[in-house]
Every structure is written in structure tokens, then in C-alpha cells.
């Protein structure tokens, strides 16, 4: 399934990616570029409320452990895990942006693959 991204989020993320110096780019920046290239970009007013986008608050369940986590997806400068705010450039942020509530996604963490 393709991610669904608003025009505003698409523009914001592309500007963010362009501003990152080459020596600071990570695997996740490359993955986000790939996600944006394959995304369906739609007008902001057409996005469903259950699609995760920048500044979305959501609950996440680890399928293997059943652990529930409540998070907000933010831009990197606003990320603060103590405040439950994760960066769109984190492995989880890249995996979630543009996908709908209730979906099962895979993401790779340093400790391995998670669902």
C-alpha cells in the first residue's frame, strides 16, 4: 500500500530533506525520500482523519508484546521521547507517515524487525 501524504506535509518534508547536509543524511532520510516518491499526494482538505501525518497523535501497539504506546509524530527539532514525540526521520516515523489507523506495518529498529 502507498502512503497518503498531504501537499503541505509533502512540501515540508521535501524542504526538510533538502536542508539536511549530505554528511548528516542517514538511512532513514533515504527511506523517507523513497516513501515520498511512491506516495499519493493529495490536497490537505481531502486527507482522512485516521491518516498519520506531521503532528498526528496516535496509539501504537507492538504486535509481539501487546505493549501500547501513545506518540505524536513531529519534525526532528520538536522530537522529545520523554514527551512522547517522535521524529518523522526516526525509523518508526518513516514507517508510519502516510498510513492509516488500524494498519499493521513493519519497521526495522537496531534490535530487529518490529510489527
Residue pairs with C-beta under 8 A, 6 or more apart in sequence:
1 99
1 103
2 38
2 39
2 40
2 98
3 35
3 38
3 39
3 40
3 97
3 98
3 99
4 39
4 40
4 42
4 47
4 48
4 51
4 98
4 99
4 100
5 13
5 36
5 39
5 40
5 41
5 42
5 53
5 97
5 98
6 41
6 42
6 43
6 44
6 47
6 53
7 41
7 42
7 43
7 44
8 44
9 53
9 54
9 97
10 36
10 39
10 41
12 54
12 75
13 32
13 36
13 54
13 88
13 97
14 36
16 75
16 76
16 88
16 89
17 29
17 32
17 33
17 36
20 29
26 89
28 89
28 90
28 91
28 93
28 94
29 89
31 94
32 88
32 89
32 94
32 97
35 94
35 97
35 98
39 98
47 53
48 100
50 100
50 101
50 102
51 98
51 99
51 100
51 101
52 58
52 73
52 96
52 97
52 98
52 99
52 100
52 101
53 73
53 97
53 98
54 73
54 74
54 75
54 88
54 97
55 72
55 73
55 74
56 72
56 73
57 70
57 71
57 72
58 70
58 71
58 72
58 73
58 96
58 101
59 68
59 69
59 70
59 71
60 68
60 69
60 70
60 71
60 92
60 96
61 67
61 68
61 69
62 69
62 114
62 115
63 104
63 114
63 115
64 114
64 115
69 84
70 84
71 84
71 85
71 86
71 92
72 84
72 85
72 86
73 85
73 86
73 88
73 93
73 96
73 97
74 85
74 86
74 87
74 88
75 87
75 88
76 87
76 88
76 89
78 85
78 87
79 85
79 86
79 87
79 90
86 92
86 93
87 93
88 94
88 97
91 107
91 108
91 109
92 107
92 109
94 107
95 105
95 106
95 107
96 105
96 107
99 105
104 115
105 115
106 113
106 114
106 115
107 113
107 114
108 114
